[in-house]
Amino acid sequence: MDVIAAIDGSVNTIGYGLAAIGPGIGVALVFAAYIQASARQPESAGYNRTWLVLGFALVEALALFGLVLAFAV
């Protein structure tokens, strides 16, 4: 019987790919909330930008932790 497709390499990379979906959705929600808040009250865009950067950094940290753990295990 011939093997048509085989998974070679580490299964950790598949796990990281699945784990990156969560931070991807989180980044989208953070930026969507910023755009909506800036559209409702444009004068508070500068204040909201601080929270945008903080939220983005925290969500991206989760993706980086997943990447590190994919190589560590």
PDB file of N, CA, C and O in Angstrom, chain B, residues numbered from 101:
ATOM      1  N   MET B 101       0.843  -1.176   0.000  1.00  0.00           N
ATOM      2  CA  MET B 101       0.000   0.000   0.000  1.00  0.00           C
ATOM      3  C   MET B 101       0.888   1.238   0.000  1.00  0.00           C
ATOM      4  O   MET B 101       1.842   1.318   0.773  1.00  0.00           O
ATOM      5  N   ASP B 102       0.585   2.187  -0.847  1.00  0.00           N
ATOM      6  CA  ASP B 102       1.369   3.413  -0.963  1.00  0.00           C
ATOM      7  C   ASP B 102       0.874   4.460   0.022  1.00  0.00           C
ATOM      8  O   ASP B 102      -0.324   4.592   0.271  1.00  0.00           O
ATOM      9  N   VAL B 103       1.811   5.187   0.564  1.00  0.00           N
ATOM     10  CA  VAL B 103       1.477   6.287   1.470  1.00  0.00           C
ATOM     11  C   VAL B 103       1.313   7.549   0.623  1.00  0.00           C
ATOM     12  O   VAL B 103       2.257   7.994  -0.030  1.00  0.00           O
ATOM     13  N   ILE B 104       0.125   8.111   0.640  1.00  0.00           N
ATOM     14  CA  ILE B 104      -0.146   9.309  -0.156  1.00  0.00           C
ATOM     15  C   ILE B 104       0.342  10.559   0.564  1.00  0.00           C
ATOM     16  O   ILE B 104       0.958  11.433  -0.046  1.00  0.00           O
ATOM     17  N   ALA B 105       0.070  10.640   1.841  1.00  0.00           N
ATOM     18  CA  ALA B 105       0.498  11.805   2.619  1.00  0.00           C
ATOM     19  C   ALA B 105       0.997  11.327   3.965  1.00  0.00           C
ATOM     20  O   ALA B 105       0.411  10.434   4.577  1.00  0.00           O
ATOM     21  N   ALA B 106       2.077  11.923   4.418  1.00  0.00           N
ATOM     22  CA  ALA B 106       2.637  11.569   5.716  1.00  0.00           C
ATOM     23  C   ALA B 106       3.023  12.843   6.444  1.00  0.00           C
ATOM     24  O   ALA B 106       3.410  13.839   5.832  1.00  0.00           O
ATOM     25  N   ILE B 107       2.911  12.793   7.756  1.00  0.00           N
ATOM     26  CA  ILE B 107       3.325  13.922   8.583  1.00  0.00           C
ATOM     27  C   ILE B 107       4.736  13.645   9.053  1.00  0.00           C
ATOM     28  O   ILE B 107       4.979  12.718   9.825  1.00  0.00           O
ATOM     29  N   ASP B 108       5.659  14.456   8.583  1.00  0.00           N
ATOM     30  CA  ASP B 108       7.052  14.330   9.004  1.00  0.00           C
ATOM     31  C   ASP B 108       7.389  15.511   9.895  1.00  0.00           C
ATOM     32  O   ASP B 108       6.815  16.591   9.751  1.00  0.00           O
ATOM     33  N   GLY B 109       8.304  15.310  10.801  1.00  0.00           N
ATOM     34  CA  GLY B 109       8.731  16.390  11.669  1.00  0.00           C
ATOM     35  C   GLY B 109       8.017  16.332  12.997  1.00  0.00           C
ATOM     36  O   GLY B 109       7.473  15.300  13.389  1.00  0.00           O
ATOM     37  N   SER B 110       8.028  17.445  13.672  1.00  0.00           N
ATOM     38  CA  SER B 110       7.480  17.522  15.016  1.00  0.00           C
ATOM     39  C   SER B 110       6.004  17.877  14.991  1.00  0.00           C
ATOM     40  O   SER B 110       5.569  18.720  14.206  1.00  0.00           O
ATOM     41  N   VAL B 111       5.256  17.241  15.839  1.00  0.00           N
ATOM     42  CA  VAL B 111       3.828  17.527  15.952  1.00  0.00           C
ATOM     43  C   VAL B 111       3.625  18.830  16.740  1.00  0.00           C
ATOM     44  O   VAL B 111       2.526  19.385  16.750  1.00  0.00           O
ATOM     45  N   ASN B 112       4.690  19.317  17.403  1.00  0.00           N
ATOM     46  CA  ASN B 112       4.585  20.572  18.143  1.00  0.00           C
ATOM     47  C   ASN B 112       4.240  21.736  17.227  1.00  0.00           C
ATOM     48  O   ASN B 112       3.542  22.665  17.634  1.00  0.00           O
ATOM     49  N   THR B 113       4.726  21.690  15.992  1.00  0.00           N
ATOM     50  CA  THR B 113       4.429  22.783  15.072  1.00  0.00           C
ATOM     51  C   THR B 113       2.952  22.826  14.724  1.00  0.00           C
ATOM     52  O   THR B 113       2.392  23.905  14.530  1.00  0.00           O
ATOM     53  N   ILE B 114       2.319  21.674  14.644  1.00  0.00           N
ATOM     54  CA  ILE B 114       0.871  21.640  14.397  1.00  0.00           C
ATOM     55  C   ILE B 114       0.133  22.195  15.602  1.00  0.00           C
ATOM     56  O   ILE B 114      -0.846  22.925  15.450  1.00  0.00           O
ATOM     57  N   GLY B 115       0.594  21.855  16.793  1.00  0.00           N
ATOM     58  CA  GLY B 115      -0.018  22.390  18.006  1.00  0.00           C
ATOM     59  C   GLY B 115       0.139  23.890  18.105  1.00  0.00           C
ATOM     60  O   GLY B 115      -0.784  24.586  18.527  1.00  0.00           O
ATOM     61  N   TYR B 116       1.316  24.405  17.715  1.00  0.00           N
ATOM     62  CA  TYR B 116       1.503  25.853  17.748  1.00  0.00           C
ATOM     63  C   TYR B 116       0.615  26.538  16.720  1.00  0.00           C
ATOM     64  O   TYR B 116       0.072  27.611  16.985  1.00  0.00           O
ATOM     65  N   GLY B 117       0.465  25.941  15.575  1.00  0.00           N
ATOM     66  CA  GLY B 117      -0.421  26.513  14.553  1.00  0.00           C
ATOM     67  C   GLY B 117      -1.848  26.627  15.060  1.00  0.00           C
ATOM     68  O   GLY B 117      -2.524  27.625  14.810  1.00  0.00           O
ATOM     69  N   LEU B 118      -2.301  25.616  15.767  1.00  0.00           N
ATOM     70  CA  LEU B 118      -3.648  25.672  16.345  1.00  0.00           C
ATOM     71  C   LEU B 118      -3.704  26.664  17.504  1.00  0.00           C
ATOM     72  O   LEU B 118      -4.721  27.330  17.697  1.00  0.00           O
ATOM     73  N   ALA B 119      -2.629  26.768  18.271  1.00  0.00           N
ATOM     74  CA  ALA B 119      -2.608  27.690  19.402  1.00  0.00           C
ATOM     75  C   ALA B 119      -2.523  29.143  18.948  1.00  0.00           C
ATOM     76  O   ALA B 119      -2.904  30.038  19.701  1.00  0.00           O
ATOM     77  N   ALA B 120      -2.042  29.397  17.754  1.00  0.00           N
ATOM     78  CA  ALA B 120      -1.920  30.766  17.251  1.00  0.00           C
ATOM     79  C   ALA B 120      -3.262  31.336  16.803  1.00  0.00           C
ATOM     80  O   ALA B 120      -3.367  32.535  16.545  1.00  0.00           O
ATOM     81  N   ILE B 121      -4.275  30.503  16.707  1.00  0.00           N
ATOM     82  CA  ILE B 121      -5.604  30.984  16.312  1.00  0.00           C
ATOM     83  C   ILE B 121      -6.175  31.898  17.389  1.00  0.00           C
ATOM     84  O   ILE B 121      -6.775  32.924  17.069  1.00  0.00           O
ATOM     85  N   GLY B 122      -5.998  31.544  18.653  1.00  0.00           N
ATOM     86  CA  GLY B 122      -6.524  32.349  19.757  1.00  0.00           C
ATOM     87  C   GLY B 122      -5.958  33.759  19.789  1.00  0.00           C
ATOM     88  O   GLY B 122      -6.729  34.718  19.813  1.00  0.00           O
ATOM     89  N   PRO B 123      -4.626  33.921  19.790  1.00  0.00           N
ATOM     90  CA  PRO B 123      -4.080  35.274  19.752  1.00  0.00           C
ATOM     91  C   PRO B 123      -4.442  36.037  18.480  1.00  0.00           C
ATOM     92  O   PRO B 123      -4.581  37.259  18.512  1.00  0.00           O
ATOM     93  N   GLY B 124      -4.593  35.339  17.379  1.00  0.00           N
ATOM     94  CA  GLY B 124      -5.012  36.012  16.143  1.00  0.00           C
ATOM     95  C   GLY B 124      -6.393  36.625  16.279  1.00  0.00           C
ATOM     96  O   GLY B 124      -6.628  37.752  15.844  1.00  0.00           O
ATOM     97  N   ILE B 125      -7.296  35.884  16.880  1.00  0.00           N
ATOM     98  CA  ILE B 125      -8.643  36.415  17.122  1.00  0.00           C
ATOM     99  C   ILE B 125      -8.592  37.526  18.164  1.00  0.00           C
ATOM    100  O   ILE B 125      -9.318  38.515  18.055  1.00  0.00           O
ATOM    101  N   GLY B 126      -7.737  37.367  19.175  1.00  0.00           N
ATOM    102  CA  GLY B 126      -7.601  38.390  20.208  1.00  0.00           C
ATOM    103  C   GLY B 126      -7.100  39.712  19.648  1.00  0.00           C
ATOM    104  O   GLY B 126      -7.598  40.774  20.021  1.00  0.00           O
ATOM    105  N   VAL B 127      -6.115  39.655  18.753  1.00  0.00           N
ATOM    106  CA  VAL B 127      -5.599  40.883  18.133  1.00  0.00           C
ATOM    107  C   VAL B 127      -6.694  41.545  17.308  1.00  0.00           C
ATOM    108  O   VAL B 127      -6.835  42.768  17.326  1.00  0.00           O
ATOM    109  N   ALA B 128      -7.456  40.754  16.596  1.00  0.00           N
ATOM    110  CA  ALA B 128      -8.552  41.312  15.802  1.00  0.00           C
ATOM    111  C   ALA B 128      -9.580  42.005  16.685  1.00  0.00           C
ATOM    112  O   ALA B 128     -10.080  43.073  16.332  1.00  0.00           O
ATOM    113  N   LEU B 129      -9.897  41.413  17.818  1.00  0.00           N
ATOM    114  CA  LEU B 129     -10.872  42.027  18.725  1.00  0.00           C
ATOM    115  C   LEU B 129     -10.338  43.313  19.357  1.00  0.00           C
ATOM    116  O   LEU B 129     -11.087  44.272  19.545  1.00  0.00           O
ATOM    117  N   VAL B 130      -9.050  43.333  19.684  1.00  0.00           N
ATOM    118  CA  VAL B 130      -8.454  44.541  20.270  1.00  0.00           C
ATOM    119  C   VAL B 130      -8.507  45.694  19.274  1.00  0.00           C
ATOM    120  O   VAL B 130      -8.913  46.801  19.628  1.00  0.00           O
ATOM    121  N   PHE B 131      -8.104  45.444  18.044  1.00  0.00           N
ATOM    122  CA  PHE B 131      -8.113  46.514  17.049  1.00  0.00           C
ATOM    123  C   PHE B 131      -9.531  46.912  16.659  1.00  0.00           C
ATOM    124  O   PHE B 131      -9.783  48.086  16.387  1.00  0.00           O
ATOM    125  N   ALA B 132     -10.457  45.967  16.625  1.00  0.00           N
ATOM    126  CA  ALA B 132     -11.850  46.305  16.314  1.00  0.00           C
ATOM    127  C   ALA B 132     -12.449  47.195  17.398  1.00  0.00           C
ATOM    128  O   ALA B 132     -13.198  48.127  17.104  1.00  0.00           O
ATOM    129  N   ALA B 133     -12.112  46.900  18.656  1.00  0.00           N
ATOM    130  CA  ALA B 133     -12.619  47.726  19.746  1.00  0.00           C
ATOM    131  C   ALA B 133     -12.027  49.130  19.681  1.00  0.00           C
ATOM    132  O   ALA B 133     -12.726  50.104  19.960  1.00  0.00           O
ATOM    133  N   TYR B 134     -10.742  49.250  19.315  1.00  0.00           N
ATOM    134  CA  TYR B 134     -10.127  50.570  19.198  1.00  0.00           C
ATOM    135  C   TYR B 134     -10.770  51.380  18.079  1.00  0.00           C
ATOM    136  O   TYR B 134     -11.061  52.563  18.254  1.00  0.00           O
ATOM    137  N   ILE B 135     -10.988  50.756  16.950  1.00  0.00           N
ATOM    138  CA  ILE B 135     -11.597  51.456  15.822  1.00  0.00           C
ATOM    139  C   ILE B 135     -13.008  51.902  16.168  1.00  0.00           C
ATOM    140  O   ILE B 135     -13.411  53.014  15.827  1.00  0.00           O
ATOM    141  N   GLN B 136     -13.750  51.052  16.836  1.00  0.00           N
ATOM    142  CA  GLN B 136     -15.115  51.409  17.216  1.00  0.00           C
ATOM    143  C   GLN B 136     -15.122  52.536  18.245  1.00  0.00           C
ATOM    144  O   GLN B 136     -15.945  53.447  18.152  1.00  0.00           O
ATOM    145  N   ALA B 137     -14.227  52.489  19.214  1.00  0.00           N
ATOM    146  CA  ALA B 137     -14.163  53.542  20.228  1.00  0.00           C
ATOM    147  C   ALA B 137     -13.732  54.869  19.608  1.00  0.00           C
ATOM    148  O   ALA B 137     -14.251  55.923  19.977  1.00  0.00           O
ATOM    149  N   SER B 138     -12.789  54.825  18.672  1.00  0.00           N
ATOM    150  CA  SER B 138     -12.329  56.056  18.020  1.00  0.00           C
ATOM    151  C   SER B 138     -13.394  56.626  17.094  1.00  0.00           C
ATOM    152  O   SER B 138     -13.475  57.842  16.918  1.00  0.00           O
ATOM    153  N   ALA B 139     -14.193  55.779  16.514  1.00  0.00           N
ATOM    154  CA  ALA B 139     -15.261  56.257  15.641  1.00  0.00           C
ATOM    155  C   ALA B 139     -16.379  56.906  16.457  1.00  0.00           C
ATOM    156  O   ALA B 139     -17.003  57.866  16.004  1.00  0.00           O
ATOM    157  N   ARG B 140     -16.631  56.388  17.652  1.00  0.00           N
ATOM    158  CA  ARG B 140     -17.689  56.965  18.493  1.00  0.00           C
ATOM    159  C   ARG B 140     -17.257  58.283  19.128  1.00  0.00           C
ATOM    160  O   ARG B 140     -18.036  59.235  19.177  1.00  0.00           O
ATOM    161  N   GLN B 141     -16.014  58.342  19.614  1.00  0.00           N
ATOM    162  CA  GLN B 141     -15.500  59.564  20.240  1.00  0.00           C
ATOM    163  C   GLN B 141     -14.088  59.822  19.730  1.00  0.00           C
ATOM    164  O   GLN B 141     -13.116  59.351  20.321  1.00  0.00           O
ATOM    165  N   PRO B 142     -13.974  60.566  18.639  1.00  0.00           N
ATOM    166  CA  PRO B 142     -12.651  60.804  18.047  1.00  0.00           C
ATOM    167  C   PRO B 142     -11.688  61.559  18.966  1.00  0.00           C
ATOM    168  O   PRO B 142     -10.473  61.411  18.835  1.00  0.00           O
ATOM    169  N   GLU B 143     -12.209  62.359  19.886  1.00  0.00           N
ATOM    170  CA  GLU B 143     -11.318  63.122  20.760  1.00  0.00           C
ATOM    171  C   GLU B 143     -10.597  62.249  21.774  1.00  0.00           C
ATOM    172  O   GLU B 143      -9.598  62.680  22.350  1.00  0.00           O
ATOM    173  N   SER B 144     -11.070  61.056  22.002  1.00  0.00           N
ATOM    174  CA  SER B 144     -10.409  60.162  22.967  1.00  0.00           C
ATOM    175  C   SER B 144      -9.502  59.128  22.282  1.00  0.00           C
ATOM    176  O   SER B 144      -9.098  58.150  22.911  1.00  0.00           O
ATOM    177  N   ALA B 145      -9.186  59.335  21.018  1.00  0.00           N
ATOM    178  CA  ALA B 145      -8.376  58.360  20.281  1.00  0.00           C
ATOM    179  C   ALA B 145      -6.972  58.246  20.866  1.00  0.00           C
ATOM    180  O   ALA B 145      -6.414  57.150  20.927  1.00  0.00           O
ATOM    181  N   GLY B 146      -6.395  59.373  21.299  1.00  0.00           N
ATOM    182  CA  GLY B 146      -5.056  59.333  21.883  1.00  0.00           C
ATOM    183  C   GLY B 146      -5.017  58.545  23.182  1.00  0.00           C
ATOM    184  O   GLY B 146      -4.079  57.785  23.421  1.00  0.00           O
ATOM    185  N   TYR B 147      -6.029  58.721  24.020  1.00  0.00           N
ATOM    186  CA  TYR B 147      -6.112  57.975  25.281  1.00  0.00           C
ATOM    187  C   TYR B 147      -6.323  56.490  25.009  1.00  0.00           C
ATOM    188  O   TYR B 147      -5.735  55.640  25.679  1.00  0.00           O
ATOM    189  N   ASN B 148      -7.156  56.183  24.035  1.00  0.00           N
ATOM    190  CA  ASN B 148      -7.457  54.779  23.726  1.00  0.00           C
ATOM    191  C   ASN B 148      -6.277  54.079  23.059  1.00  0.00           C
ATOM    192  O   ASN B 148      -6.155  52.856  23.133  1.00  0.00           O
ATOM    193  N   ARG B 149      -5.411  54.849  22.409  1.00  0.00           N
ATOM    194  CA  ARG B 149      -4.258  54.253  21.737  1.00  0.00           C
ATOM    195  C   ARG B 149      -3.311  53.591  22.746  1.00  0.00           C
ATOM    196  O   ARG B 149      -2.666  52.589  22.439  1.00  0.00           O
ATOM    197  N   THR B 150      -3.239  54.159  23.939  1.00  0.00           N
ATOM    198  CA  THR B 150      -2.415  53.557  24.991  1.00  0.00           C
ATOM    199  C   THR B 150      -2.923  52.166  25.330  1.00  0.00           C
ATOM    200  O   THR B 150      -2.142  51.222  25.453  1.00  0.00           O
ATOM    201  N   TRP B 151      -4.224  52.045  25.480  1.00  0.00           N
ATOM    202  CA  TRP B 151      -4.818  50.741  25.795  1.00  0.00           C
ATOM    203  C   TRP B 151      -4.735  49.788  24.612  1.00  0.00           C
ATOM    204  O   TRP B 151      -4.677  48.572  24.795  1.00  0.00           O
ATOM    205  N   LEU B 152      -4.729  50.336  23.397  1.00  0.00           N
ATOM    206  CA  LEU B 152      -4.569  49.503  22.207  1.00  0.00           C
ATOM    207  C   LEU B 152      -3.207  48.821  22.221  1.00  0.00           C
ATOM    208  O   LEU B 152      -3.112  47.614  22.003  1.00  0.00           O
ATOM    209  N   VAL B 153      -2.163  49.586  22.477  1.00  0.00           N
ATOM    210  CA  VAL B 153      -0.809  49.028  22.473  1.00  0.00           C
ATOM    211  C   VAL B 153      -0.645  48.028  23.616  1.00  0.00           C
ATOM    212  O   VAL B 153      -0.028  46.979  23.432  1.00  0.00           O
ATOM    213  N   LEU B 154      -1.183  48.337  24.780  1.00  0.00           N
ATOM    214  CA  LEU B 154      -1.088  47.416  25.914  1.00  0.00           C
ATOM    215  C   LEU B 154      -1.827  46.105  25.630  1.00  0.00           C
ATOM    216  O   LEU B 154      -1.295  45.024  25.882  1.00  0.00           O
ATOM    217  N   GLY B 155      -3.035  46.200  25.113  1.00  0.00           N
ATOM    218  CA  GLY B 155      -3.801  44.992  24.788  1.00  0.00           C
ATOM    219  C   GLY B 155      -3.139  44.165  23.711  1.00  0.00           C
ATOM    220  O   GLY B 155      -3.118  42.937  23.783  1.00  0.00           O
ATOM    221  N   PHE B 156      -2.592  44.845  22.700  1.00  0.00           N
ATOM    222  CA  PHE B 156      -1.903  44.135  21.623  1.00  0.00           C
ATOM    223  C   PHE B 156      -0.679  43.399  22.155  1.00  0.00           C
ATOM    224  O   PHE B 156      -0.432  42.253  21.780  1.00  0.00           O
ATOM    225  N   ALA B 157       0.092  44.055  23.031  1.00  0.00           N
ATOM    226  CA  ALA B 157       1.298  43.431  23.580  1.00  0.00           C
ATOM    227  C   ALA B 157       0.953  42.216  24.433  1.00  0.00           C
ATOM    228  O   ALA B 157       1.638  41.195  24.365  1.00  0.00           O
ATOM    229  N   LEU B 158      -0.093  42.316  25.227  1.00  0.00           N
ATOM    230  CA  LEU B 158      -0.471  41.187  26.079  1.00  0.00           C
ATOM    231  C   LEU B 158      -0.959  39.992  25.264  1.00  0.00           C
ATOM    232  O   LEU B 158      -0.635  38.846  25.576  1.00  0.00           O
ATOM    233  N   VAL B 159      -1.734  40.265  24.225  1.00  0.00           N
ATOM    234  CA  VAL B 159      -2.245  39.169  23.402  1.00  0.00           C
ATOM    235  C   VAL B 159      -1.109  38.532  22.600  1.00  0.00           C
ATOM    236  O   VAL B 159      -1.062  37.310  22.458  1.00  0.00           O
ATOM    237  N   GLU B 160      -0.204  39.346  22.079  1.00  0.00           N
ATOM    238  CA  GLU B 160       0.923  38.796  21.322  1.00  0.00           C
ATOM    239  C   GLU B 160       1.871  38.004  22.211  1.00  0.00           C
ATOM    240  O   GLU B 160       2.536  37.082  21.738  1.00  0.00           O
ATOM    241  N   ALA B 161       1.940  38.351  23.491  1.00  0.00           N
ATOM    242  CA  ALA B 161       2.783  37.596  24.413  1.00  0.00           C
ATOM    243  C   ALA B 161       2.310  36.146  24.510  1.00  0.00           C
ATOM    244  O   ALA B 161       3.122  35.233  24.659  1.00  0.00           O
ATOM    245  N   LEU B 162       1.013  35.940  24.428  1.00  0.00           N
ATOM    246  CA  LEU B 162       0.493  34.567  24.453  1.00  0.00           C
ATOM    247  C   LEU B 162       0.980  33.771  23.252  1.00  0.00           C
ATOM    248  O   LEU B 162       1.321  32.596  23.380  1.00  0.00           O
ATOM    249  N   ALA B 163       1.013  34.403  22.092  1.00  0.00           N
ATOM    250  CA  ALA B 163       1.498  33.718  20.900  1.00  0.00           C
ATOM    251  C   ALA B 163       2.983  33.411  21.024  1.00  0.00           C
ATOM    252  O   ALA B 163       3.436  32.346  20.606  1.00  0.00           O
ATOM    253  N   LEU B 164       3.740  34.338  21.596  1.00  0.00           N
ATOM    254  CA  LEU B 164       5.177  34.097  21.766  1.00  0.00           C
ATOM    255  C   LEU B 164       5.458  32.989  22.781  1.00  0.00           C
ATOM    256  O   LEU B 164       6.386  32.201  22.604  1.00  0.00           O
ATOM    257  N   PHE B 165       4.665  32.934  23.829  1.00  0.00           N
ATOM    258  CA  PHE B 165       4.809  31.835  24.791  1.00  0.00           C
ATOM    259  C   PHE B 165       4.535  30.496  24.104  1.00  0.00           C
ATOM    260  O   PHE B 165       5.240  29.517  24.349  1.00  0.00           O
ATOM    261  N   GLY B 166       3.535  30.451  23.264  1.00  0.00           N
ATOM    262  CA  GLY B 166       3.242  29.220  22.532  1.00  0.00           C
ATOM    263  C   GLY B 166       4.367  28.828  21.608  1.00  0.00           C
ATOM    264  O   GLY B 166       4.675  27.644  21.470  1.00  0.00           O
ATOM    265  N   LEU B 167       4.997  29.823  20.960  1.00  0.00           N
ATOM    266  CA  LEU B 167       6.112  29.530  20.080  1.00  0.00           C
ATOM    267  C   LEU B 167       7.304  28.978  20.846  1.00  0.00           C
ATOM    268  O   LEU B 167       7.948  28.027  20.403  1.00  0.00           O
ATOM    269  N   VAL B 168       7.596  29.574  21.990  1.00  0.00           N
ATOM    270  CA  VAL B 168       8.715  29.109  22.808  1.00  0.00           C
ATOM    271  C   VAL B 168       8.452  27.693  23.304  1.00  0.00           C
ATOM    272  O   VAL B 168       9.347  26.847  23.284  1.00  0.00           O
ATOM    273  N   LEU B 169       7.230  27.438  23.746  1.00  0.00           N
ATOM    274  CA  LEU B 169       6.922  26.097  24.248  1.00  0.00           C
ATOM    275  C   LEU B 169       6.918  25.044  23.147  1.00  0.00           C
ATOM    276  O   LEU B 169       7.195  23.871  23.398  1.00  0.00           O
ATOM    277  N   ALA B 170       6.602  25.467  21.930  1.00  0.00           N
ATOM    278  CA  ALA B 170       6.638  24.504  20.812  1.00  0.00           C
ATOM    279  C   ALA B 170       8.067  24.015  20.568  1.00  0.00           C
ATOM    280  O   ALA B 170       8.273  22.857  20.202  1.00  0.00           O
ATOM    281  N   PHE B 171       9.043  24.883  20.769  1.00  0.00           N
ATOM    282  CA  PHE B 171      10.433  24.472  20.570  1.00  0.00           C
ATOM    283  C   PHE B 171      11.039  23.859  21.823  1.00  0.00           C
ATOM    284  O   PHE B 171      11.999  23.095  21.725  1.00  0.00           O
ATOM    285  N   ALA B 172      10.506  24.173  22.991  1.00  0.00           N
ATOM    286  CA  ALA B 172      11.089  23.708  24.238  1.00  0.00           C
ATOM    287  C   ALA B 172      10.762  22.241  24.513  1.00  0.00           C
ATOM    288  O   ALA B 172      11.567  21.525  25.108  1.00  0.00           O
ATOM    289  N   VAL B 173       9.620  21.810  24.094  1.00  0.00           N
ATOM    290  CA  VAL B 173       9.182  20.447  24.439  1.00  0.00           C
ATOM    291  C   VAL B 173       9.750  19.433  23.472  1.00  0.00           C
ATOM    292  O   VAL B 173       9.488  18.238  23.607  1.00  0.00           O
TER     293      VAL B 173
END
